[in-house]
Amino acid sequence: MARDGKRRAGRRMVRESVTAPVAGGTARLEPDPDRPHAWALLLDEAPQSHVDLDDPARLAFPYQRRLGHVVDLVAPPGRPVHAVHLGGGALTLARYTAATRPRSTQQAVEADTELTRFVRAHLPWDRNARLRVRGADAREGLARIPDGWADLVIADVFAGARTPAHLTSTEFLAQVRRVLRPEGWYAANIADGPPLHHLRAQIATAAAVFAERCVLSDPAVLRGRRFGNSVLLGAAVPLPVDELTRRTAGDPHAGRVVHGRDLDDWTGGARPVTDATARPSPQPPPGTFG
């Protein structure tokens, strides 16, 4: 592990990046120049997440803000929830949930145990948080969770900037549905770009398992103008689409919510993905992260 540490420039403490080899490549923590205890996590130079140790309820990335809206609305304000996070990274959303819904019980599943150790060493989380991090493949970890345990399952899994194929199928979502309570929600971070075949197929896949669905995204992504992240939300119960729309439109990077017939029309003739037909999400085009 290489750590550049801190150095003084006049009266200002200048923090420098921290790097380490992990199973998925090279992890790097880059200091936020505007916040003294905030860091961005990158894996092989692809941005993964952002953590502010002084304010874990602050979400810097647009897609994480949209997932934050999901956490806010999955239950009445402040009520503790049971949450599963598939893909740990810097545990940004788990920290957010612990800060905004104290006494919540959470399980995170992260296959890269070296990454978890790196994050724990440099970005420790509150010891009082009811958070357990399992070192396992996301689907294998999901299989260990009891039926009907979770209020919320968040899937944010990337390997080499792509979501693994086995986390894109109806069989995978059937396991998610098994873990959820009847009123529980599923939220997934999906990266795609024009012509958006992957995102459309993921919506069709969710439709095979969940009666209610919506997508929160940047309008430019939905129009096929650029590569980016969308949040797909699924549930067996009606979703608070109006409130999600209001919050997403009010974000610093305003987003759009598509649901109902509009979402069905946008999805077009996409077919559900099965284990037999699954493929990883698309490789981001050159220049996406720099």
PASEBA-1860 file (N, C-alpha, C; in nm, 3 decimals):
! residues 290
1> MARDGKRR> 0.085/-0.119/0.000/0.000/0.000/0.000/0.088/0.123/0.000 ~ 0.050/0.224/-0.078/0.125/0.349/-0.080/0.038/0.459/-0.024 ~ 0.092/0.531/0.074/0.018/0.642/0.131/0.106/0.765/0.130 ~ 0.056/0.872/0.066/0.133/0.994/0.058/0.116/1.080/0.182 ~ 0.006/1.055/0.258/-0.016/1.123/0.384/-0.052/1.269/0.366 ~ -0.005/1.351/0.463/-0.040/1.492/0.464/0.087/1.577/0.466 ~ 0.077/1.697/0.413/0.188/1.791/0.422/0.130/1.931/0.438 ~ 0.208/2.019/0.499/0.159/2.154/0.524/0.204/2.248/0.412
9> AGRRMVRE> 0.111/2.333/0.367/0.142/2.438/0.271/0.097/2.568/0.337 ~ 0.191/2.642/0.396/0.153/2.758/0.476/0.078/2.708/0.598 ~ -0.041/2.761/0.620/-0.123/2.718/0.733/-0.224/2.612/0.696 ~ -0.228/2.574/0.573/-0.330/2.481/0.525/-0.273/2.340/0.517 ~ -0.348/2.244/0.572/-0.308/2.105/0.563/-0.353/2.050/0.428 ~ -0.258/2.002/0.351/-0.287/1.949/0.219/-0.288/1.796/0.227 ~ -0.401/1.738/0.195/-0.411/1.592/0.197/-0.376/1.539/0.058 ~ -0.312/1.424/0.055/-0.279/1.363/-0.072/-0.344/1.228/-0.084
17> SVTAPVAG> -0.347/1.175/-0.202/-0.421/1.053/-0.230/-0.361/0.933/-0.159 ~ -0.445/0.832/-0.140/-0.405/0.707/-0.078/-0.437/0.597/-0.178 ~ -0.342/0.509/-0.206/-0.364/0.402/-0.304/-0.327/0.267/-0.245 ~ -0.388/0.164/-0.304/-0.355/0.027/-0.264/-0.400/-0.069/-0.373 ~ -0.325/-0.178/-0.396/-0.373/-0.283/-0.485/-0.484/-0.361/-0.416 ~ -0.591/-0.387/-0.487/-0.701/-0.469/-0.436/-0.735/-0.573/-0.543 ~ -0.827/-0.662/-0.513/-0.857/-0.769/-0.608/-0.906/-0.713/-0.741 ~ -0.979/-0.603/-0.738/-1.036/-0.548/-0.861/-0.946/-0.453/-0.936
25> GTARLEPD> -0.822/-0.433/-0.889/-0.731/-0.342/-0.958/-0.659/-0.254/-0.857 ~ -0.651/-0.125/-0.886/-0.587/-0.029/-0.796/-0.694/0.063/-0.740 ~ -0.707/0.062/-0.608/-0.801/0.152/-0.541/-0.728/0.280/-0.502 ~ -0.798/0.392/-0.519/-0.738/0.520/-0.481/-0.843/0.606/-0.412 ~ -0.803/0.664/-0.299/-0.885/0.762/-0.230/-0.830/0.900/-0.261 ~ -0.913/0.982/-0.323/-0.873/1.116/-0.365/-0.942/1.218/-0.274 ~ -0.867/1.306/-0.206/-0.930/1.402/-0.116/-1.015/1.503/-0.190 ~ -1.128/1.538/-0.130/-1.215/1.643/-0.181/-1.152/1.776/-0.140
33> PDRPHAWA> -1.115/1.860/-0.234/-1.045/1.985/-0.198/-1.132/2.083/-0.122 ~ -1.264/2.064/-0.126/-1.355/2.159/-0.063/-1.403/2.115/0.075 ~ -1.375/1.989/0.113/-1.424/1.938/0.241/-1.312/1.862/0.309 ~ -1.280/1.898/0.434/-1.158/1.847/0.497/-1.156/1.698/0.525 ~ -1.272/1.634/0.536/-1.274/1.491/0.566/-1.360/1.414/0.466 ~ -1.356/1.458/0.341/-1.432/1.393/0.235/-1.336/1.337/0.131 ~ -1.372/1.220/0.077/-1.286/1.149/-0.016/-1.369/1.085/-0.127 ~ -1.312/1.080/-0.246/-1.370/1.004/-0.356/-1.292/0.874/-0.371
41> LLLDEAPQ> -1.364/0.764/-0.389/-1.302/0.635/-0.413/-1.304/0.606/-0.562 ~ -1.187/0.573/-0.617/-1.174/0.533/-0.756/-1.113/0.395/-0.763 ~ -1.157/0.317/-0.860/-1.100/0.185/-0.883/-1.053/0.180/-1.027 ~ -0.922/0.166/-1.046/-0.862/0.176/-1.179/-0.909/0.304/-1.249 ~ -0.912/0.413/-1.172/-0.944/0.548/-1.218/-1.092/0.567/-1.253 ~ -1.174/0.467/-1.232/-1.319/0.483/-1.252/-1.381/0.525/-1.119 ~ -1.451/0.638/-1.113/-1.512/0.683/-0.987/-1.614/0.581/-0.936 ~ -1.602/0.546/-0.809/-1.692/0.449/-0.747/-1.789/0.514/-0.650
49> SHVDLDDP> -1.739/0.600/-0.564/-1.825/0.662/-0.465/-1.753/0.778/-0.399 ~ -1.827/0.849/-0.314/-1.775/0.965/-0.243/-1.827/0.957/-0.100 ~ -1.741/0.984/-0.004/-1.777/0.977/0.138/-1.730/1.104/0.208 ~ -1.819/1.165/0.284/-1.783/1.276/0.370/-1.797/1.227/0.514 ~ -1.683/1.205/0.580/-1.686/1.151/0.716/-1.751/1.247/0.814 ~ -1.747/1.378/0.786/-1.813/1.475/0.873/-1.964/1.477/0.851 ~ -2.008/1.441/0.733/-2.151/1.448/0.700/-2.188/1.330/0.611 ~ -2.209/1.211/0.670/-2.242/1.094/0.588/-2.377/1.104/0.518
57> ARLAFPYQ> -2.458/1.202/0.553/-2.585/1.221/0.483/-2.568/1.304/0.356 ~ -2.446/1.349/0.329/-2.420/1.424/0.205/-2.385/1.327/0.094 ~ -2.459/1.334/-0.015/-2.436/1.247/-0.130/-2.393/1.334/-0.248 ~ -2.272/1.311/-0.296/-2.213/1.400/-0.397/-2.246/1.358/-0.540 ~ -2.251/1.227/-0.567/-2.274/1.181/-0.703/-2.424/1.185/-0.733 ~ -2.464/1.229/-0.853/-2.606/1.237/-0.886/-2.681/1.105/-0.868 ~ -2.623/0.993/-0.912/-2.697/0.867/-0.900/-2.712/0.828/-0.753 ~ -2.613/0.864/-0.668/-2.626/0.834/-0.527/-2.732/0.921/-0.461
65> RRLGHVVD> -2.748/1.044/-0.506/-2.856/1.127/-0.454/-2.992/1.063/-0.487 ~ -3.003/1.006/-0.607/-3.130/0.941/-0.644/-3.155/0.818/-0.558 ~ -3.049/0.742/-0.530/-3.065/0.630/-0.438/-3.097/0.679/-0.298 ~ -3.044/0.795/-0.261/-3.078/0.854/-0.133/-3.226/0.886/-0.122 ~ -3.286/0.933/-0.231/-3.431/0.957/-0.230/-3.507/0.827/-0.205 ~ -3.457/0.718/-0.262/-3.520/0.588/-0.240/-3.513/0.551/-0.092 ~ -3.395/0.568/-0.031/-3.380/0.540/0.112/-3.476/0.627/0.194 ~ -3.490/0.753/0.156/-3.576/0.845/0.229/-3.723/0.805/0.225
73> LVAPPGRP> -3.766/0.744/0.115/-3.908/0.723/0.091/-3.954/0.579/0.109 ~ -3.862/0.486/0.133/-3.900/0.345/0.144/-3.982/0.319/0.271 ~ -3.973/0.408/0.369/-4.046/0.395/0.496/-4.069/0.535/0.551 ~ -4.158/0.550/0.648/-4.178/0.682/0.710/-4.047/0.741/0.761 ~ -4.035/0.874/0.761/-3.908/0.938/0.798/-3.855/0.891/0.934 ~ -3.727/0.857/0.934/-3.661/0.819/1.057/-3.683/0.677/1.105 ~ -3.775/0.605/1.044/-3.801/0.469/1.092/-3.687/0.377/1.053 ~ -3.635/0.297/1.145/-3.528/0.203/1.109/-3.576/0.102/1.004
81> VHAVHLGG> -3.486/0.062/0.917/-3.519/-0.035/0.813/-3.415/-0.146/0.812 ~ -3.450/-0.254/0.746/-3.354/-0.360/0.714/-3.314/-0.338/0.568 ~ -3.185/-0.318/0.544/-3.137/-0.288/0.409/-3.023/-0.382/0.372 ~ -3.023/-0.421/0.244/-2.916/-0.503/0.187/-2.849/-0.421/0.077 ~ -2.718/-0.412/0.084/-2.641/-0.341/-0.017/-2.554/-0.442/-0.091 ~ -2.586/-0.465/-0.217/-2.506/-0.554/-0.300/-2.402/-0.470/-0.371 ~ -2.276/-0.490/-0.334/-2.169/-0.401/-0.375/-2.142/-0.304/-0.261 ~ -2.027/-0.317/-0.198/-1.998/-0.234/-0.082/-1.930/-0.104/-0.117
89> GALTLARY> -1.816/-0.115/-0.189/-1.739/0.006/-0.220/-1.702/0.079/-0.093 ~ -1.727/0.208/-0.091/-1.699/0.289/0.028/-1.817/0.293/0.124 ~ -1.923/0.216/0.095/-2.040/0.204/0.181/-2.113/0.338/0.197 ~ -2.115/0.416/0.092/-2.176/0.549/0.098/-2.324/0.542/0.135 ~ -2.399/0.454/0.068/-2.543/0.447/0.095/-2.573/0.381/0.229 ~ -2.488/0.288/0.271/-2.505/0.229/0.404/-2.482/0.334/0.512 ~ -2.380/0.418/0.494/-2.354/0.526/0.589/-2.472/0.624/0.589 ~ -2.522/0.655/0.471/-2.636/0.746/0.460/-2.757/0.691/0.534
97> TAATRPRS> -2.785/0.563/0.514/-2.899/0.501/0.580/-2.883/0.503/0.731 ~ -2.762/0.472/0.779/-2.737/0.474/0.923/-2.754/0.614/0.981 ~ -2.716/0.717/0.904/-2.725/0.855/0.953/-2.868/0.907/0.951 ~ -2.944/0.869/0.850/-3.080/0.924/0.835/-3.187/0.835/0.898 ~ -3.152/0.709/0.920/-3.246/0.615/0.983/-3.172/0.538/1.092 ~ -3.143/0.605/1.204/-3.070/0.539/1.312/-3.139/0.410/1.356 ~ -3.057/0.316/1.399/-3.099/0.183/1.446/-3.140/0.091/1.331 ~ -3.116/0.133/1.209/-3.139/0.043/1.096/-3.040/-0.072/1.101
105> TQQAVEAD> -3.082/-0.189/1.053/-2.997/-0.307/1.045/-2.963/-0.330/0.899 ~ -2.832/-0.336/0.868/-2.790/-0.342/0.729/-2.687/-0.452/0.707 ~ -2.696/-0.511/0.589/-2.597/-0.607/0.543/-2.543/-0.560/0.408 ~ -2.413/-0.554/0.397/-2.348/-0.522/0.269/-2.271/-0.643/0.222 ~ -2.275/-0.668/0.092/-2.206/-0.782/0.032/-2.106/-0.728/-0.068 ~ -1.978/-0.749/-0.042/-1.871/-0.700/-0.127/-1.771/-0.813/-0.152 ~ -1.756/-0.851/-0.279/-1.667/-0.963/-0.312/-1.520/-0.929/-0.290 ~ -1.484/-0.802/-0.307/-1.344/-0.760/-0.296/-1.312/-0.730/-0.150
113> TELTRFVR> -1.267/-0.832/-0.077/-1.239/-0.813/0.065/-1.120/-0.721/0.088 ~ -1.027/-0.718/-0.007/-0.913/-0.626/0.005/-0.960/-0.481/-0.004 ~ -1.058/-0.455/-0.089/-1.115/-0.321/-0.099/-1.185/-0.283/0.032 ~ -1.259/-0.377/0.090/-1.326/-0.349/0.217/-1.224/-0.315/0.326 ~ -1.114/-0.389/0.332/-1.011/-0.360/0.433/-0.950/-0.221/0.410 ~ -0.927/-0.188/0.284/-0.872/-0.057/0.249/-0.965/0.055/0.294 ~ -1.093/0.041/0.264/-1.191/0.142/0.302/-1.204/0.150/0.454 ~ -1.210/0.034/0.520/-1.223/0.033/0.666/-1.103/0.103/0.733
121> AHLPWDRN> -0.983/0.085/0.677/-0.864/0.144/0.736/-0.862/0.296/0.725 ~ -0.910/0.348/0.613/-0.898/0.492/0.587/-1.028/0.569/0.602 ~ -1.140/0.501/0.586/-1.271/0.566/0.599/-1.357/0.483/0.695 ~ -1.317/0.473/0.820/-1.393/0.390/0.914/-1.535/0.440/0.932 ~ -1.628/0.348/0.952/-1.767/0.387/0.975/-1.799/0.378/1.124 ~ -1.910/0.436/1.158/-1.954/0.443/1.297/-1.964/0.302/1.357 ~ -1.893/0.279/1.466/-1.894/0.147/1.529/-2.032/0.111/1.584 ~ -2.115/0.212/1.607/-2.249/0.187/1.660/-2.350/0.152/1.551
129> ARLRVRGA> -2.309/0.169/1.426/-2.399/0.135/1.315/-2.420/-0.016/1.310 ~ -2.543/-0.057/1.290/-2.574/-0.199/1.280/-2.550/-0.244/1.136 ~ -2.424/-0.254/1.103/-2.383/-0.283/0.965/-2.285/-0.400/0.964 ~ -2.319/-0.501/0.887/-2.230/-0.616/0.867/-2.190/-0.621/0.721 ~ -2.059/-0.636/0.697/-2.009/-0.647/0.560/-1.963/-0.790/0.536 ~ -2.026/-0.856/0.440/-1.991/-0.994/0.404/-1.895/-0.993/0.285 ~ -1.793/-1.075/0.291/-1.702/-1.091/0.177/-1.751/-1.205/0.089 ~ -1.828/-1.173/-0.014/-1.887/-1.277/-0.099/-1.933/-1.215/-0.230
137> DAREGLAR> -1.951/-1.299/-0.330/-2.019/-1.259/-0.452/-2.160/-1.211/-0.415 ~ -2.210/-1.110/-0.486/-2.338/-1.052/-0.450/-2.452/-1.153/-0.451 ~ -2.454/-1.237/-0.553/-2.565/-1.333/-0.561/-2.551/-1.442/-0.455 ~ -2.428/-1.484/-0.426/-2.408/-1.583/-0.321/-2.445/-1.525/-0.184 ~ -2.407/-1.399/-0.161/-2.442/-1.335/-0.035/-2.592/-1.317/-0.020 ~ -2.658/-1.284/-0.130/-2.804/-1.269/-0.127/-2.872/-1.399/-0.087 ~ -2.818/-1.510/-0.134/-2.878/-1.640/-0.105/-2.876/-1.674/0.044 ~ -2.789/-1.608/0.122/-2.778/-1.636/0.265/-2.877/-1.555/0.349
145> IPDGWADL> -2.946/-1.463/0.287/-3.035/-1.374/0.363/-3.174/-1.438/0.370 ~ -3.238/-1.437/0.485/-3.368/-1.505/0.501/-3.478/-1.445/0.414 ~ -3.577/-1.526/0.386/-3.695/-1.480/0.312/-3.760/-1.362/0.385 ~ -3.801/-1.262/0.309/-3.879/-1.152/0.364/-3.808/-1.068/0.468 ~ -3.675/-1.064/0.464/-3.599/-0.992/0.568/-3.589/-0.843/0.540 ~ -3.578/-0.803/0.414/-3.535/-0.668/0.379/-3.650/-0.575/0.341 ~ -3.638/-0.450/0.386/-3.724/-0.343/0.336/-3.671/-0.290/0.203 ~ -3.540/-0.301/0.184/-3.476/-0.242/0.067/-3.355/-0.324/0.028
153> VIADVFAG> -3.342/-0.352/-0.101/-3.221/-0.412/-0.157/-3.167/-0.315/-0.263 ~ -3.044/-0.272/-0.245/-2.978/-0.183/-0.341/-2.867/-0.260/-0.410 ~ -2.871/-0.267/-0.541/-2.768/-0.333/-0.621/-2.683/-0.226/-0.689 ~ -2.555/-0.223/-0.653/-2.461/-0.126/-0.710/-2.328/-0.198/-0.726 ~ -2.326/-0.295/-0.817/-2.213/-0.386/-0.832/-2.146/-0.365/-0.967 ~ -2.016/-0.338/-0.963/-1.941/-0.320/-1.086/-1.807/-0.391/-1.072 ~ -1.767/-0.459/-1.177/-1.635/-0.522/-1.187/-1.573/-0.473/-1.316 ~ -1.464/-0.397/-1.303/-1.407/-0.337/-1.423/-1.502/-0.241/-1.491
161> ARTPAHLT> -1.580/-0.165/-1.412/-1.678/-0.066/-1.458/-1.799/-0.128/-1.527 ~ -1.817/-0.261/-1.512/-1.933/-0.329/-1.573/-2.004/-0.413/-1.468 ~ -2.135/-0.417/-1.475/-2.212/-0.505/-1.386/-2.201/-0.647/-1.437 ~ -2.163/-0.743/-1.352/-2.150/-0.882/-1.397/-2.282/-0.937/-1.450 ~ -2.272/-1.025/-1.547/-2.390/-1.077/-1.616/-2.488/-1.146/-1.522 ~ -2.437/-1.221/-1.424/-2.527/-1.300/-1.340/-2.608/-1.215/-1.243 ~ -2.585/-1.082/-1.245/-2.664/-0.991/-1.162/-2.761/-0.909/-1.247 ~ -2.794/-0.961/-1.365/-2.883/-0.888/-1.457/-3.006/-0.968/-1.498
169> STEFLAQV> -3.027/-1.085/-1.441/-3.127/-1.179/-1.493/-3.254/-1.186/-1.407 ~ -3.357/-1.247/-1.464/-3.481/-1.270/-1.389/-3.456/-1.364/-1.272 ~ -3.366/-1.459/-1.288/-3.335/-1.550/-1.178/-3.273/-1.474/-1.060 ~ -3.186/-1.378/-1.092/-3.129/-1.294/-0.986/-3.237/-1.212/-0.919 ~ -3.326/-1.151/-0.998/-3.431/-1.068/-0.938/-3.531/-1.152/-0.860 ~ -3.549/-1.277/-0.896/-3.635/-1.364/-0.816/-3.576/-1.383/-0.677 ~ -3.443/-1.391/-0.668/-3.378/-1.400/-0.537/-3.395/-1.270/-0.459 ~ -3.385/-1.157/-0.528/-3.409/-1.029/-0.463/-3.551/-1.024/-0.407
177> RRVLRPEG> -3.647/-1.066/-0.490/-3.788/-1.062/-0.447/-3.810/-1.154/-0.327 ~ -3.741/-1.265/-0.322/-3.753/-1.357/-0.209/-3.709/-1.290/-0.079 ~ -3.602/-1.213/-0.087/-3.543/-1.149/0.031/-3.628/-1.032/0.080 ~ -3.702/-0.969/-0.009/-3.779/-0.850/0.026/-3.907/-0.885/0.102 ~ -3.944/-0.797/0.192/-4.077/-0.803/0.251/-4.181/-0.771/0.144 ~ -4.308/-0.805/0.167/-4.409/-0.781/0.062/-4.413/-0.636/0.014 ~ -4.386/-0.541/0.104/-4.389/-0.400/0.066/-4.250/-0.345/0.035 ~ -4.149/-0.434/0.026/-4.012/-0.389/0.007/-3.983/-0.341/-0.135
185> WYAANIAD> -3.870/-0.267/-0.148/-3.829/-0.208/-0.276/-3.693/-0.262/-0.318 ~ -3.675/-0.269/-0.449/-3.546/-0.302/-0.510/-3.499/-0.182/-0.590 ~ -3.373/-0.142/-0.572/-3.315/-0.030/-0.647/-3.181/-0.074/-0.704 ~ -3.158/-0.043/-0.830/-3.033/-0.082/-0.897/-2.972/0.036/-0.969 ~ -2.841/0.049/-0.956/-2.764/0.146/-1.034/-2.723/0.079/-1.165 ~ -2.772/0.134/-1.275/-2.748/0.074/-1.407/-2.675/0.175/-1.495 ~ -2.560/0.135/-1.548/-2.481/0.221/-1.635/-2.498/0.176/-1.780 ~ -2.530/0.272/-1.865/-2.551/0.240/-2.007/-2.540/0.368/-2.089
193> GPPLHHLR> -2.523/0.350/-2.219/-2.519/0.461/-2.312/-2.590/0.423/-2.440 ~ -2.594/0.514/-2.536/-2.665/0.486/-2.660/-2.614/0.359/-2.726 ~ -2.707/0.273/-2.774/-2.852/0.291/-2.791/-2.936/0.242/-2.673 ~ -2.877/0.224/-2.556/-2.949/0.193/-2.432/-3.017/0.056/-2.433 ~ -2.961/-0.038/-2.504/-3.018/-0.173/-2.506/-3.015/-0.237/-2.368 ~ -2.907/-0.213/-2.294/-2.893/-0.277/-2.163/-2.998/-0.224/-2.065 ~ -3.014/-0.093/-2.059/-3.112/-0.035/-1.967/-3.253/-0.081/-2.002 ~ -3.287/-0.081/-2.131/-3.421/-0.126/-2.170/-3.443/-0.272/-2.131
201> AQIATAAA> -3.341/-0.355/-2.151/-3.355/-0.496/-2.115/-3.368/-0.515/-1.965 ~ -3.299/-0.431/-1.887/-3.311/-0.440/-1.742/-3.450/-0.398/-1.693 ~ -3.510/-0.302/-1.758/-3.647/-0.263/-1.725/-3.742/-0.377/-1.757 ~ -3.724/-0.440/-1.873/-3.808/-0.554/-1.910/-3.789/-0.669/-1.812 ~ -3.667/-0.689/-1.766/-3.639/-0.795/-1.669/-3.709/-0.767/-1.538 ~ -3.703/-0.642/-1.493/-3.773/-0.604/-1.369/-3.924/-0.622/-1.383 ~ -3.976/-0.597/-1.504/-4.120/-0.612/-1.526/-4.167/-0.755/-1.511 ~ -4.077/-0.851/-1.530/-4.112/-0.991/-1.514/-4.123/-1.032/-1.368
209> VFAERCVL> -4.074/-0.945/-1.277/-4.071/-0.981/-1.134/-4.149/-0.883/-1.049 ~ -4.147/-0.754/-1.085/-4.209/-0.651/-1.003/-4.325/-0.585/-1.076 ~ -4.438/-0.571/-1.007/-4.557/-0.511/-1.067/-4.539/-0.362/-1.090 ~ -4.461/-0.296/-1.005/-4.443/-0.151/-1.013/-4.296/-0.120/-1.042 ~ -4.274/-0.023/-1.131/-4.138/0.012/-1.169/-4.129/0.159/-1.207 ~ -4.013/0.217/-1.189/-3.984/0.348/-1.245/-3.834/0.362/-1.262 ~ -3.792/0.460/-1.339/-3.651/0.487/-1.364/-3.623/0.633/-1.333 ~ -3.516/0.658/-1.259/-3.469/0.792/-1.226/-3.337/0.812/-1.299
217> SDPAVLRG> -3.329/0.918/-1.380/-3.209/0.933/-1.462/-3.192/1.075/-1.511 ~ -3.075/1.100/-1.566/-3.045/1.225/-1.634/-3.118/1.224/-1.768 ~ -3.192/1.331/-1.801/-3.262/1.334/-1.929/-3.171/1.307/-2.049 ~ -3.046/1.354/-2.043/-2.954/1.333/-2.155/-2.923/1.185/-2.173 ~ -2.917/1.110/-2.063/-2.894/0.965/-2.072/-3.016/0.898/-2.134 ~ -3.134/0.934/-2.087/-3.256/0.872/-2.140/-3.277/0.903/-2.288 ~ -3.226/1.016/-2.333/-3.238/1.052/-2.474/-3.128/0.991/-2.559 ~ -3.039/0.915/-2.496/-2.932/0.850/-2.571/-2.823/0.943/-2.615
225> RRFGNSVL> -2.802/1.052/-2.542/-2.701/1.149/-2.581/-2.566/1.124/-2.517 ~ -2.565/1.047/-2.408/-2.437/1.019/-2.343/-2.448/0.895/-2.257 ~ -2.333/0.842/-2.218/-2.326/0.730/-2.125/-2.347/0.783/-1.984 ~ -2.419/0.709/-1.900/-2.440/0.754/-1.763/-2.515/0.653/-1.680 ~ -2.545/0.694/-1.558/-2.610/0.607/-1.461/-2.758/0.637/-1.449 ~ -2.836/0.530/-1.438/-2.979/0.541/-1.410/-3.010/0.453/-1.290 ~ -3.112/0.490/-1.215/-3.158/0.409/-1.103/-3.291/0.346/-1.142 ~ -3.295/0.214/-1.140/-3.416/0.138/-1.168/-3.476/0.095/-1.035
233> LGAAVPLP> -3.603/0.125/-1.015/-3.672/0.094/-0.890/-3.787/0.000/-0.919 ~ -3.798/-0.109/-0.840/-3.905/-0.205/-0.857/-3.968/-0.242/-0.724 ~ -4.097/-0.274/-0.725/-4.168/-0.312/-0.603/-4.295/-0.385/-0.642 ~ -4.353/-0.452/-0.543/-4.482/-0.517/-0.563/-4.597/-0.425/-0.525 ~ -4.564/-0.310/-0.467/-4.664/-0.214/-0.420/-4.646/-0.083/-0.494 ~ -4.749/0.003/-0.497/-4.734/0.132/-0.566/-4.619/0.214/-0.509 ~ -4.547/0.280/-0.597/-4.433/0.363/-0.560/-4.475/0.510/-0.552 ~ -4.411/0.589/-0.466/-4.445/0.732/-0.454/-4.383/0.813/-0.568
241> VDELTRRT> -4.435/0.791/-0.687/-4.374/0.848/-0.807/-4.373/1.001/-0.804 ~ -4.483/1.061/-0.756/-4.489/1.207/-0.754/-4.379/1.266/-0.666 ~ -4.358/1.208/-0.548/-4.256/1.260/-0.458/-4.116/1.231/-0.512 ~ -4.096/1.114/-0.571/-3.968/1.086/-0.635/-3.940/1.186/-0.746 ~ -4.042/1.219/-0.823/-4.027/1.314/-0.933/-3.989/1.452/-0.879 ~ -4.057/1.495/-0.772/-4.027/1.627/-0.716/-3.885/1.634/-0.665 ~ -3.842/1.532/-0.593/-3.707/1.535/-0.536/-3.601/1.525/-0.645 ~ -3.623/1.439/-0.742/-3.524/1.421/-0.849/-3.511/1.547/-0.934
249> AGDPHAGR> -3.622/1.615/-0.959/-3.619/1.739/-1.037/-3.549/1.850/-0.960 ~ -3.549/1.841/-0.827/-3.488/1.945/-0.746/-3.342/1.923/-0.713 ~ -3.284/1.815/-0.762/-3.143/1.788/-0.737/-3.054/1.892/-0.807 ~ -2.930/1.912/-0.757/-2.838/2.003/-0.827/-2.819/1.966/-0.973 ~ -2.812/1.836/-1.003/-2.815/1.787/-1.141/-2.954/1.726/-1.161 ~ -3.045/1.808/-1.205/-3.186/1.768/-1.211/-3.205/1.644/-1.297 ~ -3.286/1.553/-1.248/-3.315/1.430/-1.319/-3.462/1.419/-1.355 ~ -3.493/1.309/-1.418/-3.628/1.283/-1.465/-3.671/1.145/-1.416
257> VVHGRDLD> -3.800/1.128/-1.386/-3.855/0.999/-1.346/-3.953/0.954/-1.454 ~ -3.935/0.833/-1.503/-4.023/0.775/-1.605/-4.091/0.654/-1.544 ~ -4.222/0.641/-1.563/-4.296/0.530/-1.502/-4.421/0.501/-1.585 ~ -4.492/0.396/-1.544/-4.620/0.364/-1.606/-4.610/0.337/-1.754 ~ -4.712/0.385/-1.827/-4.717/0.361/-1.971/-4.598/0.425/-2.043 ~ -4.556/0.542/-1.995/-4.440/0.607/-2.058/-4.317/0.518/-2.051 ~ -4.299/0.451/-1.937/-4.183/0.363/-1.923/-4.198/0.240/-2.012 ~ -4.319/0.185/-2.017/-4.342/0.070/-2.105/-4.315/0.106/-2.251
265> DWTGGARP> -4.361/0.225/-2.292/-4.338/0.268/-2.430/-4.189/0.291/-2.456 ~ -4.119/0.349/-2.357/-3.976/0.376/-2.374/-3.899/0.246/-2.383 ~ -3.942/0.145/-2.308/-3.872/0.016/-2.309/-3.888/-0.053/-2.444 ~ -3.999/-0.027/-2.513/-4.020/-0.084/-2.646/-4.035/-0.235/-2.641 ~ -3.972/-0.303/-2.734/-3.986/-0.448/-2.743/-3.876/-0.525/-2.672 ~ -3.808/-0.461/-2.576/-3.700/-0.530/-2.504/-3.755/-0.653/-2.432 ~ -3.675/-0.758/-2.426/-3.717/-0.883/-2.364/-3.641/-0.904/-2.233 ~ -3.704/-0.973/-2.138/-3.635/-1.001/-2.012/-3.508/-1.083/-2.033
273> VTDATARP> -3.410/-1.058/-1.949/-3.282/-1.129/-1.952/-3.291/-1.249/-1.859 ~ -3.241/-1.362/-1.902/-3.233/-1.481/-1.817/-3.086/-1.516/-1.794 ~ -3.062/-1.611/-1.706/-2.924/-1.654/-1.684/-2.861/-1.704/-1.814 ~ -2.943/-1.765/-1.899/-2.890/-1.821/-2.024/-2.853/-1.713/-2.125 ~ -2.916/-1.596/-2.116/-2.891/-1.491/-2.216/-2.816/-1.370/-2.159 ~ -2.784/-1.373/-2.032/-2.727/-1.256/-1.964/-2.590/-1.220/-2.016 ~ -2.564/-1.091/-2.022/-2.434/-1.036/-2.060/-2.399/-0.924/-1.961 ~ -2.270/-0.897/-1.942/-2.234/-0.783/-1.856/-2.286/-0.653/-1.915
281> SPQPPPGT> -2.299/-0.552/-1.831/-2.335/-0.420/-1.881/-2.226/-0.368/-1.973 ~ -2.257/-0.270/-2.058/-2.159/-0.223/-2.158/-2.036/-0.161/-2.095 ~ -1.926/-0.173/-2.166/-1.802/-0.106/-2.125/-1.819/0.044/-2.149 ~ -1.789/0.127/-2.050/-1.797/0.273/-2.072/-1.704/0.314/-2.186 ~ -1.747/0.406/-2.270/-1.662/0.450/-2.381/-1.541/0.527/-2.332 ~ -1.433/0.532/-2.411/-1.314/0.608/-2.371/-1.349/0.752/-2.337 ~ -1.287/0.803/-2.233/-1.311/0.940/-2.193/-1.427/0.961/-2.099 ~ -1.499/0.853/-2.063/-1.614/0.869/-1.974/-1.574/0.926/-1.840
289> FG> -1.459/0.887/-1.788/-1.420/0.926/-1.653/-1.305/1.027/-1.650 ~ -1.276/1.087/-1.762/-1.164/1.179/-1.761/-1.167/1.274/-1.876
END
